[in-house]
Amino acid sequence: ALFAERYQLVKLLGRGGFSEVWLANDTKSGVDVALKVYAPYGGLDEHGNRLFSQEFSLVFNINQTNLLKPTYFDTYERSPYLILPYCGRGSALALVGKTDEKTMIDILHDVAAGLSYLHAQEPPIIHQDIKPDNILINDHGDYVITDFGISTKIRSTLRQSAMSQENSSGGTYAYMAPERFSKTPTPIRASDIWSMGAMAYELLDGNPPFDTMGGVMQKNGAEIPEIRADISDTAK
């Protein structure tokens, strides 16, 4: 199928509550790209698309090695979409339970650098959904954060689309920090740091620290379990 009269869809790479990601070929340049379509089933109304345009204008000026920056934004049949560089080496999800200490140091260094840049913006950009699937590996072997710039307002708008009903939390429970389950659940910088820690734990151990429950368990008094992976005491 040809999307937006330009992008030849090659393969579905992933589907979430808000979007679909396709490997596509740009027929004008011949380059393979990642095509991310939001609210793919039915699209958004005029207000929703205008909000998307305003919000994404804020992230198009960012430039940091560990952030997968969109190269183009538009709407097609009322669905906002982004064009991003295609990372053929996949995501950190493939490394779950197989990550050694050196690789983990590299991952934490790169993800922390990307988050530091986002958090230093004014106002701060809070990712809200740091997890292995959202950490891609580029052609140079760098770990890059994707799916940033999706603000709380945009998530609220997307929740109203038909597809978003399956994922309405504004994050993924297993990686959500304790404060996300409080009376004031607005994500803060520390929320992303907690998510990064939960992701690191999973990459080493094979499972997130509280399985699918996330920080709600810690909020209710649970202690963070020991990492069972064969790593040094320093890493623990």
Protein Blocks (a to p, Z undefined) as FASTA:
>chain_A
ZZhhlaccfbdfbdcfkbccdddddfknopacddddehkbopaafklmmmmmmmmmmmmm
gccfklccdfbdcdeehiacddddddfkbpfklmgopacfklmmmmmmmmmmmmmmmmmp
ccdddeklacfklpccdfkopacdehihiafklmmmmmmpmklmmomnopafklpcfklm
mmblcccfklmmmmmmmmmmmmmnopafkljnommlmmnopacdddfbdcdfklZZ
